[in-house]
Amino acid sequence: MGRAIPVAAKFRRYGAPGLVLGAGQRASPQLHQRAAARGVEVVIRESGGGAVLTGPWLLGLSLRLAPGSSGSWSEVEQVTRM
């Protein structure tokens, strides 16, 4: 019998251009000022990774696997089949 994998999946749409930074990245005050002057919001997500330019052209998907999960591709496939 397979074990249940408690996960959270969240889709996100972006109405305006934005810059999403990974948890370990830092944005200088100058970056915030320049981005704001162009109507671009800068946010930091909870997880790591690199910067992502977002906007109306992008559909984002965030997956949160259970604590202790191996994070293997087979587990991710199970989540995406929901």
N, C-alpha and C positions, 0 to 999 in steps of 0.2 A: 504494500500500500504506500503510495507517495505521500510525502508530508506536505502540509499546507505552507505556503510561503506568504506571510503577511507583508503586504507591500502597499505603497501609496503611489498612484500615478496622477500626475497633474498636467493638463494641457494648458498652454498659455498663448494668448494672442496679444500682439503689441500694436496699439493704435498710432503710435508716433515713434520716430527714431530714438534709440537709446543705446547705451553702452553698459553691458553687464560684465562686471569683473569677478574673477574667482576670489574665494575667501582669503587667499594669501596675497592678493594684489592690493596695492595702495594707490589711490588717486590723489594727486597733489591739488592744492587749492586752485592753482592755475588751470589744471585740467577741468575742474568743476566750473570755473568761470568761463572758459572758452566754450565748453559744451553747452552751458546755460545760454550763452549769447547766441548759439545756433539752434536752440530749442531741443537739445539732446539731454535727456536725463541720464545720470550716471548712478548705478546701483551696484552693490556687492552682494553676490549670492552666498548661501550658506556653504556650498560645496566648493571644492578647488577647481583647478583648470584655468584655461586662458580666457582672455577677453572675447566677448561675442557682441557683434553689432546687431542690434535688433530693430525691428520696424514692422510695418504692415505686411511686408513680404514674407515674414517668418512665423511659423507655427512651432512653438517650443513644447517639448515634452520632458518632464522631470520624473524620474523613477527613484523611489526610495525603497531599497531592499531591507529585509529584516536584519536586525542585529545578529551577527554570527553567520550571515549568509556568505557563501563563497564568492558571490558576484560573478559566477560563471555565465557564459553566454546562454546555456540551457535555461538557467533561472530567468534571465532577462527575456528570453523567448516566451516563457510561460506567462510572464507579466504582460507582454505585448499582445497576447492572444485573448486577453480579457474582453 
